[in-house]
Amino acid sequence: MFHYLLIETSEKYPEILALYERNQDYFALSQNSAVTLSQVAEDVHSGPAQVTPENKKYFLLTDDKDRILGVLDYVLGYPDEQTVFIGLFLVDKIFQGQGIGRAIVTEQMTYFRSIGMAKVRLAVLENNPNGLAFWQRLGFEIIEDNKMSTDGDLVCVLSYRL
């Protein structure tokens, strides 16, 4: 049903940028400028300093018709060995509200559990009530509120025990 294309080169950057541009309202929550190819490259490759490149994953998500559904970015083993940190999960707004996001997250939770992960963590911008509600509907709980992210944004940190 869903296909996860691991992004390791710049070949798909234009398609990811087009996705970002279609969802500019999400990016406007934390930045004042338009999204760029350099931002895509940074999203694909950047992560916490102590994380090895093989633990940083950035996927382009497609369906059986090769339609781009969104992106998923996570780090395995961060902030501890048994935790996965989701850095970005974006479902294209044209596919939101159809259960696709929930289905992808459910599929990933099964995968994370199968590789020995015990928890999933993520941060949601405090000015993103729809994102917060989405994750809470999936059973994530707020463990930190009003936290300053590394990008300087106020976020809520959520956690889910697998």
C-alpha positions in Angstrom: 0.0 0.0 0.0 2.7 2.5 1.0 6.2 2.7 -0.4 9.2 4.2 1.5 11.9 5.5 -0.8 15.0 6.2 1.2 16.5 9.5 0.1 20.3 9.5 -0.1 21.0 11.6 -3.1 19.6 14.9 -4.5 17.7 13.2 -7.4 14.3 13.5 -5.7 14.9 16.9 -4.2 12.7 18.8 -6.8 9.8 16.5 -6.0 10.2 17.0 -2.3 10.5 20.7 -2.8 7.2 20.6 -4.8 5.6 18.8 -1.8 6.9 21.4 0.6 5.6 24.2 -1.6 2.1 22.6 -1.7 2.2 22.5 2.1 3.7 26.0 2.6 1.1 26.6 5.4 2.8 24.0 7.5 6.3 25.6 7.0 4.9 29.1 7.6 4.3 28.0 11.2 8.1 28.2 11.9 9.7 30.3 9.1 9.1 33.5 7.3 10.6 32.6 4.0 9.7 30.2 1.2 11.0 26.7 1.3 14.1 26.0 -0.9 16.1 23.1 -2.3 18.8 23.8 0.3 16.2 23.3 3.1 15.3 20.0 1.5 18.9 19.0 1.6 19.3 20.1 5.2 16.1 18.1 6.2 17.4 15.0 4.4 20.9 15.1 5.9 20.9 17.0 9.2 20.4 15.5 12.5 21.7 15.6 16.1 25.5 15.7 16.2 25.9 12.4 18.0 23.8 10.5 15.6 25.5 8.3 13.0 24.4 8.7 9.3 23.1 5.2 9.1 20.6 6.0 11.9 19.2 9.1 10.2 16.4 8.1 7.7 14.5 10.4 5.4 11.8 8.8 3.2 9.6 10.0 0.3 6.3 8.2 0.8 4.3 7.1 -2.2 1.3 4.9 -2.9 0.7 2.1 -5.4 0.0 4.7 -8.1 3.4 6.4 -7.4 1.6 9.5 -6.1 3.7 11.3 -3.5 1.9 11.2 -0.2 4.5 12.9 2.0 7.8 12.5 3.8 9.0 10.8 7.0 12.2 11.7 8.7 13.4 10.0 11.8 16.5 9.1 13.8 16.9 5.6 15.3 18.5 5.4 18.8 17.9 9.0 19.8 17.9 10.4 22.4 18.7 6.9 23.8 19.3 3.5 22.2 15.7 2.3 22.4 14.0 5.5 21.2 13.1 6.6 17.7 12.8 10.4 17.2 10.5 11.5 14.4 11.9 14.8 13.1 9.3 15.4 10.3 6.2 13.6 9.2 4.3 15.5 6.6 1.3 14.1 4.6 0.5 16.2 1.6 -2.6 18.3 2.4 -4.4 16.9 -0.6 -4.3 13.5 1.2 -5.0 14.6 4.7 -8.2 13.6 6.4 -8.3 10.2 4.6 -6.6 8.0 7.3 -3.3 7.9 5.3 -1.3 9.5 8.1 -2.7 7.2 10.7 -2.0 4.2 8.6 1.6 5.2 7.9 2.3 5.9 11.5 0.7 2.5 12.5 2.8 0.7 10.0 6.0 2.5 11.2 5.2 1.7 14.9 5.0 -2.0 14.0 8.3 -1.7 12.2 10.0 0.2 15.1 8.7 -2.4 17.6 10.1 -5.2 15.3 13.6 -3.7 15.4 13.6 -3.5 19.2 12.7 0.1 19.8 10.7 0.8 23.0 9.6 4.4 22.5 8.9 7.0 19.9 9.4 10.7 20.5 8.7 13.8 18.5 8.2 17.5 18.9 5.2 19.5 17.7 5.2 23.2 17.2 3.1 24.9 19.9 1.3 26.9 17.2 0.3 23.7 15.4 -2.9 22.5 17.2 -3.9 20.2 14.3 -0.5 18.4 14.5 -0.7 18.1 18.3 -4.3 16.7 18.0 -3.2 14.2 15.3 -0.4 12.7 17.5 -2.6 12.7 20.6 -5.3 10.8 18.8 -2.7 8.2 18.1 -1.9 7.8 21.8 1.1 10.1 22.1 1.4 11.9 25.4 2.9 15.3 26.1 6.0 14.9 28.3 7.4 18.5 27.9 5.5 21.7 27.2 6.9 25.1 26.2 10.3 23.7 25.3 12.6 25.6 23.1 13.7 23.5 20.1 17.1 23.6 18.6 15.6 25.8 15.8 14.4 28.3 18.4 10.7 27.3 18.1 8.4 26.6 21.1 7.4 23.0 21.0 5.6 20.3 22.9 7.6 17.0 23.2 5.5 13.9 22.9 6.2 10.3 23.6 4.7 6.9 22.8 5.6 3.6 24.5 5.7 0.8 21.9 
